[in-house]
Amino acid sequence: MIEPVHSTAVLLLVAVAAVGLLLFMIMKLKIHAFVSLVFVSLVTAVAAGIPVHDAEGGTTIGTAMTTGFAGVLGSVALLVGFGVMLGRLLESTGGAQVLADTLVNRFGEKRAPLALGVAALFFGFPIFFDAGFVIFLPIIFTVARRFGGSLLLYGLPTAAAFGATHAVLVPHPGPVAAVELLGGDLGVTLLLGIPVTVIAWVIGGYFVGLFIGRRINISIPDAVLGEMNELKDADAKAKAPSFGLVLSLLLLPLALISLNTVLSTLISAGTIPADAEWARYLMLVGMTPIALLITVLAALFALSPGRFSLAEAQKLMDGALGPVCGVILITGAGGMFGAILRASGIGGALTSSLSGMGLSLIVQAFLIALALRVAQGSATVAITTTGGLIAADVTAAGLSDLKIAAIVFAIAAGASALSHVNDSGFWLVGRFLNMDVKTTLMTWTATVTTLGLAIFGVACLMWLIV
């Protein structure tokens, strides 16, 4: 981040004006979101005083824009690409419908959204929000097609489940960094984080998602994964993969990513030597993009016999990749906008205006994280930055591990709420669930905000009890 050239008040005005201009261009002028995001990022960078040229090689407008775009695109493009390939293979062979039918039969038709949400909570434990949500898309679409009603009835609770696990649960990077910065205990935070996640999701994700889904009707966007396949005849049903095979393919990235997490923890604890090459290679296999690549290859060869040739599989995957190019570009541009807001010092301006208000430490943690979330978009950045900002106060207070865990959850709560146009996840959910910007603000932003408030409520209750 550069040294701010404007006062806190000016930077806050720039942030408000930038978001207002972006919404005006997209919602009123109907300019494409990708073009609007890049243009507003440029205007914001100039207005905030980011230099056009730096002889010492520091941050410039060009480097901030390209680095922000590339940073998000480098991870999201791989996750979305492999995710939709896997989804198309499962959907075209009837695997998604088999999994959906089995889940719904276990939970009952009326509890189909609950079945999807519970499954997402399990899968979201080691998998990042973007990857988990994309993998679940064909299942969401299949269930929505079977039972009808708004796509949001099934999509919002599922997306909220992935959002909750990503923000609250160790081993996701945000909470891990916050625990380390605050001097807490990872094991305690993990054990307490599981009930916090479940309770907050039920209140702020599941019930709110149902409430919104029953009032706003969104149709299923067949084009996202290509023409959707439905098992209508006995022959198609006979060729469909078994529930066990489909579940194994979905569990494979879960297992590989978990392996990465376990080995990383053991190396950090000194149980495994830091220079152990075998462990490093196994961790490479468990990196999320590599784990998804391996899963796509496994699905390709496990599903193809008797169902499609490899040449036909290539056409299936090409058909899945085409429609998501726009989603990937918009998501990258959202990362660019967030990077500009970070580099300009707007996030620091917000936190400095909140930190000296004399509030309780847990309330300060929530508000600072919320301000950073609004300012720059990334939940992980908001959690990590807030942890560093309040670390000295937490250390001075001499808090127990339980109290520190409550503060970590409060930080996660603030970093979960008010997802909007500078958050790459906002564009991912909005575009994949067939929503325009206004509808995404009314639905996804509302859902994650109530989810964040629910997490904060549970954290405050824990703070009072422990």
Secondary structure in CASP SS format (residue, H / E / C, confidence):
PFRMAT SS
TARGET T0000
AUTHOR 0000-0000-0000
METHOD secondary structure of the structure
MODEL  1
M C 1.00
I C 1.00
E C 1.00
P C 1.00
V C 1.00
H C 1.00
S C 1.00
T H 1.00
A H 1.00
V H 1.00
L H 1.00
L H 1.00
L H 1.00
V H 1.00
A H 1.00
V H 1.00
A H 1.00
A H 1.00
V H 1.00
G H 1.00
L H 1.00
L H 1.00
L H 1.00
F H 1.00
M H 1.00
I H 1.00
M H 1.00
K H 1.00
L C 1.00
K C 1.00
I C 1.00
H C 1.00
A H 1.00
F H 1.00
V H 1.00
S H 1.00
L H 1.00
V H 1.00
F H 1.00
V H 1.00
S H 1.00
L H 1.00
V H 1.00
T H 1.00
A H 1.00
V H 1.00
A H 1.00
A H 1.00
G C 1.00
I C 1.00
P C 1.00
V C 1.00
H C 1.00
D C 1.00
A C 1.00
E C 1.00
G C 1.00
G C 1.00
T C 1.00
T C 1.00
I H 1.00
G H 1.00
T H 1.00
A H 1.00
M H 1.00
T H 1.00
T H 1.00
G H 1.00
F H 1.00
A H 1.00
G H 1.00
V H 1.00
L H 1.00
G H 1.00
S H 1.00
V H 1.00
A H 1.00
L H 1.00
L H 1.00
V H 1.00
G H 1.00
F H 1.00
G H 1.00
V H 1.00
M H 1.00
L H 1.00
G H 1.00
R H 1.00
L H 1.00
L H 1.00
E H 1.00
S H 1.00
T C 1.00
G C 1.00
G H 1.00
A H 1.00
Q H 1.00
V H 1.00
L H 1.00
A H 1.00
D H 1.00
T H 1.00
L H 1.00
V H 1.00
N H 1.00
R H 1.00
F H 1.00
G C 1.00
E H 1.00
K H 1.00
R H 1.00
A H 1.00
P H 1.00
L H 1.00
A H 1.00
L H 1.00
G H 1.00
V H 1.00
A H 1.00
A H 1.00
L H 1.00
F H 1.00
F H 1.00
G C 1.00
F C 1.00
P C 1.00
I C 1.00
F C 1.00
F H 1.00
D H 1.00
A H 1.00
G H 1.00
F H 1.00
V H 1.00
I H 1.00
F H 1.00
L H 1.00
P H 1.00
I H 1.00
I H 1.00
F H 1.00
T H 1.00
V H 1.00
A H 1.00
R H 1.00
R H 1.00
F H 1.00
G C 1.00
G C 1.00
S C 1.00
L C 1.00
L H 1.00
L H 1.00
Y H 1.00
G H 1.00
L H 1.00
P H 1.00
T H 1.00
A H 1.00
A H 1.00
A H 1.00
F H 1.00
G H 1.00
A H 1.00
T H 1.00
H H 1.00
A H 1.00
V H 1.00
L C 1.00
V C 1.00
P C 1.00
H C 1.00
P H 1.00
G H 1.00
P H 1.00
V H 1.00
A H 1.00
A H 1.00
V H 1.00
E H 1.00
L H 1.00
L H 1.00
G C 1.00
G C 1.00
D C 1.00
L H 1.00
G H 1.00
V H 1.00
T H 1.00
L H 1.00
L H 1.00
L H 1.00
G H 1.00
I H 1.00
P H 1.00
V H 1.00
T H 1.00
V H 1.00
I H 1.00
A H 1.00
W H 1.00
V H 1.00
I H 1.00
G H 1.00
G H 1.00
Y H 1.00
F H 1.00
V H 1.00
G H 1.00
L H 1.00
F H 1.00
I H 1.00
G H 1.00
R C 1.00
R C 1.00
I C 1.00
N C 1.00
I C 1.00
S C 1.00
I C 1.00
P C 1.00
D H 1.00
A H 1.00
V H 1.00
L C 1.00
G C 1.00
E C 1.00
M C 1.00
N C 1.00
E C 1.00
L C 1.00
K C 1.00
D C 1.00
A H 1.00
D H 1.00
A H 1.00
K H 1.00
A H 1.00
K H 1.00
A C 1.00
P C 1.00
S C 1.00
F H 1.00
G H 1.00
L H 1.00
V H 1.00
L H 1.00
S H 1.00
L H 1.00
L H 1.00
L H 1.00
L H 1.00
P H 1.00
L H 1.00
A H 1.00
L H 1.00
I H 1.00
S H 1.00
L H 1.00
N H 1.00
T H 1.00
V H 1.00
L H 1.00
S H 1.00
T H 1.00
L H 1.00
I H 1.00
S H 1.00
A H 1.00
G C 1.00
T C 1.00
I C 1.00
P C 1.00
A C 1.00
D C 1.00
A C 1.00
E H 1.00
W H 1.00
A H 1.00
R H 1.00
Y H 1.00
L H 1.00
M H 1.00
L H 1.00
V H 1.00
G C 1.00
M C 1.00
T H 1.00
P H 1.00
I H 1.00
A H 1.00
L H 1.00
L H 1.00
I H 1.00
T H 1.00
V H 1.00
L H 1.00
A H 1.00
A H 1.00
L H 1.00
F H 1.00
A H 1.00
L H 1.00
S C 1.00
P C 1.00
G C 1.00
R C 1.00
F C 1.00
S C 1.00
L H 1.00
A H 1.00
E H 1.00
A H 1.00
Q H 1.00
K H 1.00
L H 1.00
M H 1.00
D H 1.00
G H 1.00
A H 1.00
L H 1.00
G H 1.00
P H 1.00
V H 1.00
C H 1.00
G H 1.00
V H 1.00
I H 1.00
L H 1.00
I H 1.00
T H 1.00
G H 1.00
A H 1.00
G H 1.00
G H 1.00
M H 1.00
F H 1.00
G H 1.00
A H 1.00
I H 1.00
L H 1.00
R H 1.00
A H 1.00
S C 1.00
G C 1.00
I H 1.00
G H 1.00
G H 1.00
A H 1.00
L H 1.00
T H 1.00
S H 1.00
S H 1.00
L H 1.00
S H 1.00
G C 1.00
M C 1.00
G C 1.00
L C 1.00
S C 1.00
L H 1.00
I H 1.00
V H 1.00
Q H 1.00
A H 1.00
F H 1.00
L H 1.00
I H 1.00
A H 1.00
L H 1.00
A H 1.00
L H 1.00
R H 1.00
V H 1.00
A H 1.00
Q H 1.00
G C 1.00
S C 1.00
A H 1.00
T H 1.00
V H 1.00
A H 1.00
I H 1.00
T H 1.00
T H 1.00
T H 1.00
G H 1.00
G H 1.00
L H 1.00
I H 1.00
A H 1.00
A H 1.00
D H 1.00
V H 1.00
T H 1.00
A H 1.00
A H 1.00
G C 1.00
L C 1.00
S C 1.00
D H 1.00
L H 1.00
K H 1.00
I H 1.00
A H 1.00
A H 1.00
I H 1.00
V H 1.00
F H 1.00
A H 1.00
I H 1.00
A H 1.00
A H 1.00
G H 1.00
A H 1.00
S H 1.00
A C 1.00
L C 1.00
S C 1.00
H C 1.00
V C 1.00
N C 1.00
D C 1.00
S H 1.00
G H 1.00
F H 1.00
W H 1.00
L H 1.00
V H 1.00
G H 1.00
R H 1.00
F H 1.00
L C 1.00
N C 1.00
M C 1.00
D C 1.00
V H 1.00
K H 1.00
T H 1.00
T H 1.00
L H 1.00
M H 1.00
T H 1.00
W H 1.00
T H 1.00
A H 1.00
T H 1.00
V H 1.00
T H 1.00
T H 1.00
L H 1.00
G H 1.00
L H 1.00
A H 1.00
I H 1.00
F H 1.00
G H 1.00
V H 1.00
A H 1.00
C H 1.00
L H 1.00
M H 1.00
W H 1.00
L H 1.00
I H 1.00
V C 1.00
END
